[in-house]
Amino acid sequence: MSLERHSPPITTALFDLDGTILDTIGLILASYQHVHETFLTDHPLDPDHYRSRLGVPLWGVFAEWVGDDPARIDQLVEDYRAHNRQFHDEMVSAFAGVPEMLTQLREKGIRTAIVTSKMRDAAMRGLELVGLADQFDGMVSVDEVTHHKPHPEPVVKALSMLGAQPGESIFVGDAPADIGAGRAAGVRTGAVLWGPFRRDELLPHAPHHWFEHPSEILALIRGL
């Protein structure tokens, strides 16, 4: 789906992190499986359950299993994070084509930021691991907002941080929550198809653009 020819040029590109910039999906799913097999064995597990929750903060995912039990949720979250930290460096990489795309966006003068449902320290660890920490002008993490995606607050906060206008901005992500947050914030939205969600799963959320390779993001921005 494309916007009209006379849409204003894009000056700001916001990106989700996991499944968009960083290939962390295997690590995330392994950490969820570890927690489930350790603490939640009384709950039958659909093999696709945790994949469908990607992009949702950990508290919300675990609350589905244990209800309003903050102490239990904290225990599950901490165990998830411990497993995630242990295997992080051997299981995280940047998606092919992403570093080159980000370099060219910066050379073009496009402002960029990360908008993630991850905690800031964990997000920075991944970016530093793959050498991309200096490719962004800002970040909004889940511990810096009251409402998480698909609420527009994280996107609006990123726009404010960069001094950007919604009509000249795009939010690129791999999950329904990303598209919902971007649309609610009044920015253009782009769905990437190299993440864990299929086109048919993202289609009902009506992203403005589809990307099968990171180079297509650069091509779109050049063309508008």
N, C-alpha and C positions, 0 to 999 in steps of 0.2 A: 504494500500500500504506500503510495507516495503522496506528498503534499503538493499544493499548487505551485506552479512555476514561480510565482512572485513571492513566495515565502522569504522572510528576511534571512540573511546569511547566519550561519551558526558561528557564534564566537566562544561558546562554552560547551564543553563535553563532560558530563558526569558519568561515572562508571560504577556499577556494582563490582564487587571484588571476586568472591568465590563463584566459579562457573562462568565468569566473564573475563577477568584479567588473569586470575590464577586457577590452575587446574588442581583443586583441592578436593574434588568430589570423592575420590577413592578414600582419602584420609577421613573425611567427614563421615561417610557411611560406615567405615571400619570402626570409628569411635562410637557411633550410635549402636552398632551391633555389639561392641564390647559392653557397653552399659546395659543393654537389654539382656544379654546373656548372663550378666553378673547380678543385676538387681530386679529385673522385670520378667523373670521366667514364668510367672503366673499369668502373663498376658500373651496370648497367641499373637504372632507377628506376621502380617502380610509382607512378603519380601519387598514390595514396592512402597511400603509405608513411609520410611524415612526419606526416600528420594523425593516423594511428593511434598515433604515438609522443608526441603532445602530453601533457604532464604528466610525462614521463620526463626526468630531468636530462640535459643535453647530453652529458656524458661517456659515459653509457650508450648514447645514440643513435648517437654516432659510433664507439664501440667495436664496434658491430655490423658496421661496414664495414671497419675497419682492425685489429681484434683488439687484443691486449694490446700496444699501442705508445704509451706515455704521451706521448712527444714529438710524435708525429703527431696524437694526439687533442688535445693542447694547441693545436697549430697550427689545427686545424679549429674548436675552440671559440673561439679568439681571433678568427678570421676571421668566424665567425658573430656574435660580439659586436660587432665593428667595424661590420658591416653593420647590425646591429640598432640600434646607437647612432646611426648616420648618419640612419636614416629613422624613428626612434622617434617624435618629436614630431608628425610629420605623419600617422602611421598608428595612433595609440593613442587610444582614447576609453573612457569608462565606458558600460556597457550601459544602455539606456533603463530608467528606473525604479529603478536601483541606488542612486543618491545619495539619493533620497527614502526608500527602504526603510531605508538605514543611519541616516539622521537620525531616523527614527521609532523604530528599535530603541534608539538611545541615549536618546531621550526616555523610553522605557519602562524604562530602567535595565538593559537587556541588555548584558552584557559581550561584546566582540567582538575577534577577532584574525584575522590573515591567516596561513595555513599554505601555503607555496608551495615549489615546486621551483626557484624563481628565486633568484639571489643577492640579498642584501639591498639593495645599492645600486641594482640595476636595478629591483627591486620598488618601492623608495621613489621612484625617478624617475617611474615610471608613476603612482603614487598622487598625487604632488605635481602632476604635469601636469594631472590632472583634478580637483584640489582635494579629494581624499579622504584625504590623509595623516593628518588629525586625527580621522578617524572610527573609528579602531581603538585598542583598549587595548594591543595588542601585536602582534608578528609573530614567526614562526619561519620562517626561510629555509633553503635547502638547504645553505648554508655554515655553518650553526649546528647541524647534526645529523650523526651518524655514519651513520645509515640513513635513506634517503629513502622517501617514499610509494611503494608501498602498505604499507611497514612502519609500525607504529603510533607509532614514536618521535616524529615531528614533532607529531602530535596530542596525545600524552601530555605533551610538553614545553609545548605551548600551554596545556593544562589546568592544569598545575602553575604556569605563569607567572601565570595569572589566578586561581588558587585555586579552580578550578571542579571540580565532580564530574561524572564521565562520564554518569551517569543524568539529569543536568539540562542536558546539552549536546547540540548538534547540529553536525555538520560538513557544510557545503554545498559541493559541487563539481560539475564538469562531466565528469570523467574517471573511468575504472575505478579508477585508482590512488587517487583521493580516497575513493571508496566503500570500497575495501579497507582503507585506512588507518583510516577512521572506525570501520568494523565491528571491526577488530582492536583498536582502543583502547576499545571498549565504549560508544561514543557513538551517538546516532541519526545517521542519514545522510540527506542530501537531494541528489537529482540534478537539476541544472538542464538545461533543454532548449533554452536559447538559445545554448549553446556548440557546439563542433564535433562532439560525439558524439550519435548518434541514440539514441532510446529503446531500439531493439532491441539496440544495442551495450552499453548500460548495464544492461539488464534482467537478464542472467545474474549480475550482481554484487549484486542484490537490495537496492537502496536502500530505506530505510524510507518515504521521501516523494519525490514528484515535483513539480517546480516549472516551470511554463510562463511565469511572469512573476514578477519580484522581489516584487511585492505579496503573492503567495501565501506567501512566507516569513513576512512579518509577520502574515498572517492565521493561519497555523499556530501561531505563538508566542502570539498573543492567545487562540487557542482552547484551548490545553492548560493 
